[in-house]
Amino acid sequence: MPAILPFKREMADDVAGLMHDAFVEHRSSSPRMLLSPPDEWTPVEELAVVLGGDTVCPEASFVATEGGRAVSAAIATSGEGGAQWWRITTDPACRRSGLASSCMEAGESAMRDAGQQIIATGAVVDSRWTAAGALLSSRGYSPDEPEKRNITMRLDEWVPRDVAFPDGYELATLREDDVPEWSEVKSRIFGWQSEPEWFLNRFMSRPDYDPSGWLVVRHEGSIVGISGVLAIRLDRDPERLHGAQIEYVGVLDEHRGRKLGRLLVTECLNWAYGRDSLPVILLTQPFRVPAVTLYESLGFRTLCAWQSYVKPLQ
Ligand SMILES: CC(C)(COP(=O)(O)OP(=O)(O)OC[C@H]1O[C@@H](n2cnc3c(N)ncnc32)[C@H](O)[C@@H]1OP(=O)(O)O)[C@@H](O)C(=O)NCCC(=O)NCCS
């Protein structure tokens, strides 16, 4: 029977190897976003650096070992609200024997003793990882704010369509001079403020940024609708990370219901098709009912949801 031991930094390489091998199966699933490579593809050396560093919370992290080798681990990192789960993993040959659950139980108990009220999974849990969801549910965790969870939607096929905007509305590509106005409109639509620098850092400075994929709809000279799309091929995994990602589709309240959203997304899809960049992926949240309905009506299907789980400890 494996022993459940507190995590020590000397175990970093061993646990990194375990994590790397245990997450291999996730690599075959379609990425849930294209802008940055998903965490589970992290090379073993990068995992070892994190495990040997200060972000790990050793007091709350436990490892099951057998014959001097790690076979399961629940590793927590220190966050603002205390420790949170970073990676929980079991060697495929040792699964379904309660090892991950025992490591988590030891960690939860340590956190409870330290006075922590609630424990969350820091790294988001993908709905396609059925074993992870089942483990968390069986230990009393539940999804945090389910309506606000991220969902990845994906469209594989597209036949280009003509786009005609209603009278009084004009389509244009975003110019650098427009970024301050774009930022203001984006802030009004999405309810969170960002400065023009945010757009420059997040999108414009990317090597795959192409201004022709960023559209604005103008009415009486002012921007009233926005959308963006990037064709992405990352060096890190050029075989798999290929496609387009739609970003920041929105229409100001007073101009909704006039097909502007549908026309903007249609233009994005025509653009991706023209650059041989299917599938098209986008991230949204279930509470955005108009958006999800629109995407579904164009052929997008939900690929997965990903979110944190939480459990009260006291
Ligand atoms: C999503 C959004 C861009 C739609 O803009 P819009 O110009 O009003 O949408 P359209 O007039 O083009 O509607 C197109 C389709 O969207 C869906 N839709 C639009 N409003 C809807 C609503 N209130 N309820 C349900 N479905 C709705 C319908 O499928 C509609 O097609 P239909 O009119 O043939 O039934 C707009 O509601 C918005 O800006 N929302 C806030 C920002 C946001 O959530 N963006 C998405 C981020 S991922």
The ligand as an SDF file (V2000), in Angstrom:
LIG
                    3D

 48 50  0  0  0  0  0  0  0  0999 V2000
  -24.1620   39.0340  -28.4420 C   0  0  0  0  0  0  0  0  0  0  0  0
  -24.4100   40.3960  -29.1040 C   0  0  0  0  0  0  0  0  0  0  0  0
  -23.1220   40.8180  -29.7900 C   0  0  0  0  0  0  0  0  0  0  0  0
  -25.5150   40.2220  -30.1660 C   0  0  0  0  0  0  0  0  0  0  0  0
  -25.6020   41.4450  -30.8630 O   0  0  0  0  0  0  0  0  0  0  0  0
  -26.9180   41.8670  -31.6870 P   0  0  0  0  0  0  0  0  0  0  0  0
  -26.4520   42.7990  -32.7450 O   0  0  0  0  0  0  0  0  0  0  0  0
  -27.9830   42.3490  -30.7950 O   0  0  0  0  0  0  0  0  0  0  0  0
  -27.3930   40.4680  -32.2980 O   0  0  0  0  0  0  0  0  0  0  0  0
  -28.1760   40.2550  -33.6710 P   0  0  0  0  0  0  0  0  0  0  0  0
  -29.2370   41.2660  -33.8310 O   0  0  0  0  0  0  0  0  0  0  0  0
  -27.1990   40.1340  -34.7680 O   0  0  0  0  0  0  0  0  0  0  0  0
  -28.8530   38.8290  -33.4030 O   0  0  0  0  0  0  0  0  0  0  0  0
  -28.3660   37.6780  -34.0350 C   0  0  0  0  0  0  0  0  0  0  0  0
  -28.8160   36.4390  -33.2890 C   0  0  0  0  0  0  0  0  0  0  0  0
  -28.3030   36.4680  -31.9460 O   0  0  0  0  0  0  0  0  0  0  0  0
  -29.2480   35.8070  -31.0680 C   0  0  0  0  0  0  0  0  0  0  0  0
  -29.7460   36.8140  -30.1040 N   0  0  0  0  0  0  0  0  0  0  0  0
  -29.5720   38.1490  -30.1240 C   0  0  0  0  0  0  0  0  0  0  0  0
  -30.1270   38.7150  -29.0310 N   0  0  0  0  0  0  0  0  0  0  0  0
  -30.6770   37.7250  -28.3160 C   0  0  0  0  0  0  0  0  0  0  0  0
  -31.3860   37.6720  -27.0920 C   0  0  0  0  0  0  0  0  0  0  0  0
  -31.6320   38.7940  -26.3780 N   0  0  0  0  0  0  0  0  0  0  0  0
  -31.7870   36.4700  -26.6250 N   0  0  0  0  0  0  0  0  0  0  0  0
  -31.5220   35.3400  -27.3230 C   0  0  0  0  0  0  0  0  0  0  0  0
  -30.8550   35.3410  -28.5020 N   0  0  0  0  0  0  0  0  0  0  0  0
  -30.4470   36.5080  -28.9900 C   0  0  0  0  0  0  0  0  0  0  0  0
  -30.3470   35.3030  -31.9700 C   0  0  0  0  0  0  0  0  0  0  0  0
  -29.9340   34.0180  -32.4170 O   0  0  0  0  0  0  0  0  0  0  0  0
  -30.2890   36.2960  -33.1150 C   0  0  0  0  0  0  0  0  0  0  0  0
  -30.8110   35.7780  -34.2960 O   0  0  0  0  0  0  0  0  0  0  0  0
  -32.3580   36.0590  -34.6920 P   0  0  0  0  0  0  0  0  0  0  0  0
  -32.5370   37.5440  -34.5660 O   0  0  0  0  0  0  0  0  0  0  0  0
  -32.4270   35.5860  -36.1000 O   0  0  0  0  0  0  0  0  0  0  0  0
  -33.1850   35.2810  -33.7210 O   0  0  0  0  0  0  0  0  0  0  0  0
  -24.8810   41.4510  -28.0930 C   0  0  0  0  0  0  0  0  0  0  0  0
  -25.9980   40.9460  -27.3690 O   0  0  0  0  0  0  0  0  0  0  0  0
  -23.8380   41.8990  -27.0950 C   0  0  0  0  0  0  0  0  0  0  0  0
  -23.0470   42.7950  -27.3930 O   0  0  0  0  0  0  0  0  0  0  0  0
  -23.8090   41.2920  -25.8930 N   0  0  0  0  0  0  0  0  0  0  0  0
  -22.8470   41.6670  -24.8380 C   0  0  0  0  0  0  0  0  0  0  0  0
  -21.4270   41.2810  -25.1650 C   0  0  0  0  0  0  0  0  0  0  0  0
  -21.2590   39.7940  -25.2730 C   0  0  0  0  0  0  0  0  0  0  0  0
  -21.7610   39.0120  -24.4790 O   0  0  0  0  0  0  0  0  0  0  0  0
  -20.4630   39.4010  -26.2840 N   0  0  0  0  0  0  0  0  0  0  0  0
  -20.1000   38.0350  -26.5220 C   0  0  0  0  0  0  0  0  0  0  0  0
  -18.8540   37.7360  -25.8090 C   0  0  0  0  0  0  0  0  0  0  0  0
  -18.3040   36.0890  -26.0880 S   0  0  0  0  0  0  0  0  0  0  0  0
  1  2  1  0
  2  3  1  0
  2  4  1  0
  2 36  1  0
  4  5  1  0
  5  6  1  0
  6  7  2  0
  6  8  1  0
  6  9  1  0
  9 10  1  0
 10 11  2  0
 10 12  1  0
 10 13  1  0
 13 14  1  0
 14 15  1  0
 15 16  1  0
 15 30  1  0
 16 17  1  0
 17 18  1  0
 17 28  1  0
 18 19  1  0
 18 27  1  0
 19 20  2  0
 20 21  1  0
 21 22  1  0
 21 27  2  0
 22 23  1  0
 22 24  2  0
 24 25  1  0
 25 26  2  0
 26 27  1  0
 28 29  1  0
 28 30  1  0
 30 31  1  0
 31 32  1  0
 32 33  2  0
 32 34  1  0
 32 35  1  0
 36 37  1  0
 36 38  1  0
 38 39  2  0
 38 40  1  0
 40 41  1  0
 41 42  1  0
 42 43  1  0
 43 44  2  0
 43 45  1  0
 45 46  1  0
 46 47  1  0
 47 48  1  0
M  END
$$$$
